[in-house]
Amino acid sequence: MGDIDILNKFDNDKLIDVVKNYKRYGYDDELRDYAINLLGERGWSREDLQQFGYLTNYDYDEAEKQYKAYNRNS
């Protein structure tokens, strides 16, 4: 069973976690987009996800950016 099949069994909270933290879990953009579309079918618009801060994990992105800069400059 693939990751996409598993997403169909997730509740909304778990799907939101996948959308927000997909990089942390090693998922690709395709899987994230599938989770967003699945949430859309369940009544969550992309605007809702954006408004509540569920589309991007800014803390993770910033930490990753700092880590890469550290490695580049070490």
Contacts in CASP RR format, 6 or more apart in sequence:
PFRMAT RR
TARGET T0000
AUTHOR 0000-0000-0000
METHOD contacts of the structure
MODEL  1
MGDIDILNKFDNDKLIDVVKNYKRYGYDDELRDYAINLLGERGWSREDLQ
QFGYLTNYDYDEAEKQYKAYNRNS
3 27 0 8 1.000
3 31 0 8 1.000
4 31 0 8 1.000
4 34 0 8 1.000
7 15 0 8 1.000
7 18 0 8 1.000
7 31 0 8 1.000
7 34 0 8 1.000
7 35 0 8 1.000
7 38 0 8 1.000
8 38 0 8 1.000
10 18 0 8 1.000
10 35 0 8 1.000
12 39 0 8 1.000
12 42 0 8 1.000
12 44 0 8 1.000
15 35 0 8 1.000
15 38 0 8 1.000
15 39 0 8 1.000
15 42 0 8 1.000
16 39 0 8 1.000
16 44 0 8 1.000
16 49 0 8 1.000
16 54 0 8 1.000
18 25 0 8 1.000
18 27 0 8 1.000
18 31 0 8 1.000
18 32 0 8 1.000
18 35 0 8 1.000
19 32 0 8 1.000
19 35 0 8 1.000
19 36 0 8 1.000
19 39 0 8 1.000
19 49 0 8 1.000
19 54 0 8 1.000
19 55 0 8 1.000
20 53 0 8 1.000
20 54 0 8 1.000
20 55 0 8 1.000
20 56 0 8 1.000
20 57 0 8 1.000
21 57 0 8 1.000
21 60 0 8 1.000
22 28 0 8 1.000
22 29 0 8 1.000
22 31 0 8 1.000
22 32 0 8 1.000
22 35 0 8 1.000
23 57 0 8 1.000
23 60 0 8 1.000
23 61 0 8 1.000
23 64 0 8 1.000
24 57 0 8 1.000
24 60 0 8 1.000
36 46 0 8 1.000
36 49 0 8 1.000
36 55 0 8 1.000
39 49 0 8 1.000
40 46 0 8 1.000
46 55 0 8 1.000
49 55 0 8 1.000
END
